[in-house]
Structures are given as C-alpha cells and as structure tokens.
C-alpha cells in the first residue's frame, strides 16, 4: 500500500477526463492498487484487492443513523425507533440477509424469464420506430429499461414519463460527497419525495387490489411471518428503480458506443445477434455502468498485506479493477470475441446485484435486435457523457443506419 496525494486521486474524476478515464485509471492502478489518500480513506483499484473488499465480511457499511424528528426530510422512511430505513444494498447482516431474502422471494428468476417476450416486443418496436438518423439514447437505451421496470412494478402507462424523470434525478445524486455537485441535491430530494409519495399510494392500492406485478408480490411477501415494513418497501422500490433503469440504460449505451468505435461496427454481434451475450459481458468489463462503490472497515483488518483500521472508508474503483491485467490479456482493449472472464460490474459476495439477470437480458435483447434490424449502424456525431461518476453513461449517442 502507498500514500497518495488527495488531489491526484480527485483528478481521476475531472470533467475533462470523463470521455475516457481509463488511461488515468491505469496509471493510478499500476502505482496504487491500494492507496491511502486521506486519514482512514483508501482507494482500491487492483482486481484482487477490490474483490477482497467486496467479498470479505470485514468490510461493509456504517450502521443506519438515528434521526431526531426535526432533522428528517419529508417522507424519509424511519423505523419505530427513529433509525433511518435503508435498502438492503447498504446494510450488513443480519439486516441485509433478512431484507434480501424477502425481496428475493418476490423478485424471482421465473418473473424475469416471463418478461422475455415483452422485452423483445418493446425493443423491436423502439428500434423500428426510430428514423434513419437518431439518438440511440433517446430512442432505445433510455426508454427500454424504464418501460421494463415500470411494467415489472405495475406502474400505469401514463405515469412512466415522470417515473423516468425521478430515476434520473436520484441517480445524479449517487456520487460520493467529494464528487457531489450542489445543484444535484435539491432535485434529487424532490424526486425522492415525489417517488415515495407516489409509491406509498400505489402500494396501498395493491394491498386492496393485488395484481400480477412485482409491487403486488413485494406487498404480500412473507417469510415465516416476517414481512416488509412500509419504509422497507419504499426504499426497496427506490433501489429497484435506479438499479433497474439507470444502470441498464448505461450498459446499452456504453456497449453500442464501444462497438461503433471498432472497425467492424455491429458485426461482432453476429448477423442474427447470436454473439450478444458474449458482447454484454465484455461491455460490463470494459466500460462498466457502475464505476465505483464504497465500503467501511467494520473492524481492524488487512487488505492484502496491509493494515486497515476499523472505521476506514474504502472507495473501490470498479472501472479500474475491471481492466487489471488479471482479467485477461490486453485488458485495455475492447474485444467482443474475448472469452468472458472476471469483472466486478455487478459486485461480489452478499451484495452481488440481485437484478443482474434482468440487466443482462435487456442488454442482450437490445444488442441482438440492433444487429438484426440496423446492421449498418454507425456514429453520426459527437457523443456526450452524463456529468456523473458512480454511474457512467452517455446522455447522447447520435447514430445513423444509412
């Protein structure tokens, strides 16, 4: 482990580096696979070290805080003792174990599998409606995931536009404090309040009149008498919205962008999209929609051969770790023919992404249908990146299909 200049670390995320941060990640990782950049603050960029942090129970999350009623934001879910209710993604066992088990009983592989025909129908319709020249993000990458998660949750059709707006506003506030921009906070708070109020009412409706959607299943789910509280339901829905919408949008956009920068455009997908699943895995490694995550050392421990005191904060640079040489040969190259190997795009250990099968399915169908319906797709202008770091994705991707 080495010590690093904090400014050198923060510079990794400078706006001018956003189009291609990876050369800077590479230089940092080669010099600092684990680095202390402030008091009890560590950056982790090596694949082995990042994997350890994500899998080792010595690393987790701070316990939820207790809030005085005067300090609470409107509609902020708290439990009976005044403790902030968090989604299971940011909890430690046994709270994490209990909540994830409950959600998993409702959000099942069978439910995802049953969505396949609808995802194929939506994807084909979106691609066929697009003109010869279009913005791929607006035409496909953004609407497809929000339509899917909205249908999964049973959101009425007329509400889906604001559903997408809430998701985007909340996602922009997910960067760690040192990367936050003040102008993102207020819209995120308003969006969260609107989302909570909306789903509180919709959940009450599903209790009275249950349907076949995931929201109805979450409202009714139980395990040996244990059920989701209203606060737990609301934060779970928030997690599902952002994880099920923003990250999949970015996976599709980042993947098409990487393909179009290559010499063969969409040809690596195969004439019938038969290689789409392999391409999805390479995109997840090469340009992950989730670039970083955070953990806290829950006790004095070691990372590799280095001591990490209890309470230390660790920033895991997923985007850097995914291009470690340990992932395979020529890790800085986008190789759609690469044999799928190790990557951390969906995390590791107990926090491995519950929605990974759905994200893979949507991206696979999107890539396959593009190969079938727009095989001559090419870039037609300058792409622009969203001003966020944790979730990496494009705001625009102009393309032409000839």
C-alpha positions in Angstrom: 0.0 0.0 0.0 1.2 3.5 -0.8 0.1 7.0 0.2 -1.2 9.3 -2.5 -1.8 13.0 -2.9 -5.6 13.5 -2.5 -5.6 16.0 -5.4 -4.1 13.3 -7.6 -6.9 11.0 -6.6 -9.6 13.6 -7.1 -8.2 14.5 -10.5 -9.1 11.0 -11.7 -12.7 12.2 -11.9 -12.2 15.6 -13.5 -14.8 16.6 -16.1 -12.2 16.7 -18.9 -11.3 13.1 -18.3 -14.9 11.8 -18.4 -14.9 10.7 -22.0 -12.1 8.3 -21.4 -10.9 8.0 -17.7 -9.2 4.6 -18.3 -5.7 5.7 -19.2 -5.7 7.7 -15.9 -7.1 4.7 -14.0 -4.4 2.5 -15.5 -1.6 4.8 -14.3 -3.2 5.1 -10.9 -3.7 1.3 -10.5 -0.2 0.4 -11.6 1.2 2.8 -9.0 -1.5 2.5 -6.3 -3.5 -0.8 -6.3 -4.3 0.2 -2.7 -3.6 3.8 -1.6 -4.3 5.9 1.4 -5.3 9.4 0.1 -6.5 10.9 3.4 -6.9 9.9 7.1 -8.6 6.5 7.1 -9.5 6.9 3.4 -8.4 4.3 0.9 -8.7 3.9 -2.8 -8.7 0.3 -4.1 -8.1 -0.3 -7.8 -6.4 -3.6 -8.1 -8.7 -6.5 -9.1 -7.6 -8.9 -6.3 -7.8 -6.1 -3.6 -11.2 -4.9 -4.9 -12.6 -8.4 -4.9 -11.4 -8.9 -1.3 -13.1 -5.7 -0.2 -16.4 -6.7 -1.9 -16.4 -10.3 -0.6 -14.8 -10.1 2.9 -17.3 -9.6 5.8 -14.7 -7.4 7.5 -15.8 -4.7 5.0 -19.4 -3.5 5.0 -21.5 -0.4 5.6 -21.9 2.0 8.6 -24.9 1.3 10.7 -28.0 3.3 9.9 -28.2 6.6 11.9 -30.9 7.7 14.3 -32.6 10.9 13.4 -34.4 13.4 15.5 -37.8 14.2 14.0 -36.7 17.8 13.5 -33.8 16.6 11.3 -35.8 14.3 9.0 -36.5 15.1 5.4 -40.2 15.0 4.4 -41.3 11.4 3.7 -37.9 10.0 4.8 -38.6 6.4 5.9 -37.6 5.6 9.5 -38.3 2.7 11.8 -40.2 2.8 15.1 -37.0 3.8 17.0 -36.2 6.6 14.6 -33.5 4.8 12.7 -33.2 5.6 9.0 -34.5 2.7 6.9 -32.0 1.8 4.1 -32.2 -0.6 1.2 -30.6 -3.9 1.7 -27.7 -2.9 -0.6 -26.3 -0.6 2.1 -27.0 -2.9 5.1 -24.9 -5.5 6.9 -26.1 -8.9 8.0 -28.4 -9.8 9.7 -30.5 -6.9 8.4 -29.2 -7.4 4.9 -29.8 -11.1 5.0 -33.4 -10.7 6.1 -34.4 -8.0 3.6 -32.6 -9.6 0.6 -34.3 -12.9 1.4 -37.7 -11.2 1.4 -37.1 -9.3 -1.8 -35.7 -12.4 -3.5 -38.9 -14.3 -2.7 -40.8 -11.8 -4.8 -38.2 -10.9 -7.5 -37.6 -14.4 -8.8 -35.8 -15.7 -11.8 -39.1 -17.0 -13.1 -40.5 -13.5 -13.0 -37.6 -12.2 -15.0 -37.8 -15.1 -17.5 -41.5 -14.3 -18.1 -40.6 -10.8 -19.2 -38.5 -12.0 -22.1 -41.3 -11.8 -24.8 -42.4 -8.4 -23.7 -38.8 -7.1 -23.7 -38.3 -8.5 -27.2 -41.5 -6.8 -28.3 -40.6 -3.4 -26.7 -37.1 -3.5 -28.2 -38.3 -4.3 -31.7 -40.9 -1.6 -31.6 -38.5 1.1 -30.3 -35.9 0.3 -33.0 -38.4 0.1 -35.8 -39.9 3.4 -34.9 -36.5 5.2 -35.0 -35.7 7.1 -38.2 -32.6 6.5 -40.2 -30.6 9.1 -38.1 -31.4 9.1 -34.4 -30.1 9.5 -30.9 -29.7 5.9 -29.6 -30.0 7.0 -26.0 -33.4 8.8 -26.6 -34.7 6.2 -29.0 -33.7 2.9 -27.2 -31.3 3.0 -24.3 -33.4 5.2 -22.1 -37.0 4.2 -22.8 -36.4 0.4 -22.9 -35.3 -0.1 -19.2 -37.8 2.3 -17.8 -40.6 0.6 -19.7 -39.4 -2.8 -18.4 -39.1 -1.8 -14.7 -42.3 0.1 -14.9 -44.2 -2.9 -16.3 -42.4 -5.1 -13.8 -43.7 -2.9 -10.9 -47.1 -2.3 -12.4 -46.7 1.4 -12.9 -49.6 2.8 -15.1 -48.6 3.8 -18.6 -49.5 7.5 -18.1 -47.1 7.8 -15.1 -44.0 6.4 -16.8 -42.5 9.7 -18.0 -42.3 11.2 -14.6 -41.1 7.8 -13.3 -38.1 8.2 -15.6 -37.5 11.8 -14.5 -37.4 10.8 -10.8 -35.0 8.0 -11.5 -32.6 10.2 -13.4 -32.7 13.0 -10.7 -32.0 10.5 -7.9 -29.2 8.7 -9.9 -27.3 12.0 -10.3 -27.0 12.3 -6.5 -25.4 8.9 -6.0 -21.8 10.1 -6.3 -19.8 10.2 -3.1 -19.6 13.5 -1.2 -16.3 14.5 -2.7 -17.8 14.3 -6.2 -21.2 15.8 -5.4 -22.3 18.9 -7.1 -24.7 21.2 -5.1 -27.1 21.7 -7.9 -27.9 17.9 -8.0 -29.0 17.7 -4.4 -32.3 19.6 -4.4 -33.7 17.9 -7.5 -32.8 14.5 -6.0 -34.5 15.3 -2.7 -37.6 16.5 -4.5 -37.6 13.4 -6.8 -37.2 11.1 -3.8 -40.1 12.7 -2.0 -42.3 12.5 -5.1 -41.4 8.9 -5.6 -42.1 7.9 -2.0 -45.4 9.7 -2.0 -46.4 8.1 -5.3 -45.5 4.5 -4.3 -47.0 4.8 -0.8 -50.3 5.4 -2.5 -49.8 2.8 -5.2 -48.7 0.2 -2.7 -51.9 0.9 -0.7 -53.9 0.3 -3.9 -52.1 -3.0 -4.5 -52.9 -4.2 -0.9 -56.6 -3.6 -1.7 -56.4 -4.9 -5.3 -53.3 -7.1 -5.9 -52.2 -7.8 -9.4 -49.5 -10.0 -11.1 -46.8 -7.3 -10.8 -43.7 -7.2 -8.6 -45.1 -4.4 -6.4 -48.1 -6.7 -5.5 -45.6 -9.5 -4.8 -43.5 -7.3 -2.6 -46.5 -6.0 -0.7 -47.6 -9.6 0.0 -44.2 -11.3 0.5 -43.6 -13.0 3.8 -41.1 -15.4 5.3 -42.1 -17.3 8.5 -44.4 -14.4 9.3 -41.8 -11.7 8.5 -42.9 -9.0 6.1 -41.5 -5.8 4.6 -42.4 -2.7 6.6 -43.8 0.3 4.6 -40.4 2.0 4.9 -38.5 -1.1 3.8 -40.9 -1.5 0.8 -40.3 2.2 -0.2 -36.5 2.1 -0.1 -36.5 -1.2 -1.9 -38.6 0.3 -4.7 -36.2 3.2 -4.9 -33.3 0.8 -5.3 -35.1 -1.2 -7.9 -35.9 1.9 -9.9 -32.4 3.2 -10.1 -30.7 -0.1 -10.4 -33.2 -1.4 -12.9 -33.3 1.7 -15.0 -30.2 3.9 -15.0 -27.6 1.1 -15.0 -29.2 -0.8 -17.8 -29.6 2.4 -19.9 -25.8 2.9 -19.4 -25.0 -0.7 -20.2 -26.8 -0.5 -23.6 -25.4 3.0 -24.5 -21.8 2.1 -23.4 -22.0 -1.1 -25.4 -23.2 0.4 -28.6 -20.6 3.2 -28.3 -17.8 0.7 -27.8 -19.0 -1.4 -30.8 -19.2 1.7 -33.1 -15.7 2.8 -32.2 -14.4 -0.5 -33.5 -13.6 -1.3 -37.2 -16.5 -3.7 -37.7 -19.4 -1.7 -36.1 -22.1 -4.2 -35.1 -20.6 -7.2 -36.9 -19.1 -8.8 -33.7 -22.7 -9.3 -32.6 -23.2 -11.8 -35.5 -25.7 -11.5 -38.3 -28.5 -12.7 -36.1 -27.2 -11.3 -32.9 -26.0 -14.7 -31.8 -23.0 -13.3 -30.0 -24.9 -10.7 -28.0 -24.4 -12.5 -24.6 -20.6 -12.5 -25.0 -20.6 -8.9 -26.0 -22.6 -7.9 -23.0 -20.0 -9.5 -20.7 -17.2 -7.6 -22.4 -19.0 -4.3 -22.1 -19.6 -4.9 -18.4 -15.8 -5.4 -18.0 -14.6 -2.8 -20.5 -16.9 0.2 -19.6 -18.9 -0.7 -16.6 -22.1 1.2 -15.9 -21.1 1.3 -12.2 -17.6 2.8 -11.8 -17.2 2.9 -8.1 -18.7 1.8 -4.8 -17.8 2.3 -1.1 -17.2 0.1 1.9 -16.3 0.7 5.6 -13.9 -1.4 7.6 -16.1 -2.9 10.3 -13.1 -4.0 12.3 -9.3 -3.7 12.2 -8.4 -5.9 9.3 -5.9 -6.3 6.5 -6.2 -5.8 2.7 -3.8 -8.0 1.0 -0.7 -7.4 3.2 -1.7 -4.0 4.5 -3.4 -3.0 7.8 -6.8 -1.2 7.5 -8.1 0.3 10.8 -11.7 -0.1 11.8 -13.9 2.8 10.6 -11.7 3.3 7.5 -13.6 4.3 4.3 -12.7 2.5 1.1 -13.5 3.7 -2.4 -13.5 0.7 -4.8 -12.7 1.8 -8.3 -14.6 -0.9 -10.2 -13.8 0.7 -13.6 -10.1 0.5 -12.8 -10.2 -3.0 -11.4 -12.1 -4.4 -14.4 -9.1 -3.5 -16.6 -6.5 -5.1 -14.3 -4.2 -7.5 -16.2 -5.6 -10.3 -14.0 -8.9 -10.1 -16.0 -7.1 -11.5 -19.1 -4.8 -10.5 -22.0 -4.9 -6.9 -23.4 -7.3 -5.6 -20.8 -7.4 -2.1 -22.2 -8.8 -3.3 -25.5 -12.4 -3.9 -26.3 -12.5 -7.4 -27.7 -16.1 -8.7 -28.3 -14.7 -12.1 -29.1 -12.9 -12.4 -25.7 -13.8 -15.4 -23.6 -15.9 -13.9 -20.7 -13.8 -13.6 -17.6 -13.7 -11.9 -14.3 -15.3 -8.5 -13.7 -16.8 -6.6 -10.9 -19.6 -4.8 -12.7 -22.3 -6.5 -10.6 -20.3 -6.6 -7.4 -19.3 -9.7 -5.5 -20.3 -11.6 -2.4 -23.5 -11.0 -0.5 -24.2 -7.7 -2.3 -23.9 -9.2 -5.8 -26.6 -7.4 -7.9 -30.0 -9.0 -7.5 -31.1 -7.5 -10.8 -28.1 -8.8 -12.8 -30.1 -11.4 -14.8 -32.6 -8.7 -15.8 -29.9 -6.2 -16.9 -28.1 -8.9 -18.9 -31.4 -10.0 -20.6 -32.3 -6.4 -21.6 -28.9 -5.6 -23.0 -28.7 -9.0 -24.8 -32.0 -8.4 -26.5 -31.2 -4.8 -27.3 -27.8 -5.8 -29.0 -29.4 -8.7 -30.8 -32.3 -6.7 -32.2 -29.9 -3.9 -33.3 -27.8 -6.5 -35.2 -30.9 -7.8 -36.9 -32.7 -4.5 -37.6 -29.9 -1.9 -38.0 -26.8 -3.9 -39.1 -25.2 -0.9 -40.8 -25.4 1.3 -37.7 -22.6 3.9 -37.5 -21.8 7.0 -35.4 -23.1 10.3 -36.9 -22.0 12.9 -34.4 -20.3 13.7 -31.1 -21.5 11.6 -28.2 -21.8 13.3 -24.8 -21.4 11.8 -21.3 -23.6 12.4 -18.2 -21.9 14.5 -15.6 -21.8 11.7 -13.0 -19.0 9.3 -12.0 -20.6 6.5 -9.9 -23.0 5.6 -12.8 -21.1 6.1 -16.1 -23.2 6.6 -19.2 -24.0 8.7 -22.2 -26.6 11.4 -22.4 -26.5 11.4 -26.3 -25.2 9.0 -28.9 -26.0 10.1 -32.4 -26.2 7.3 -34.9 -27.2 6.6 -38.5 -28.3 3.3 -40.1 -27.8 4.5 -43.6 
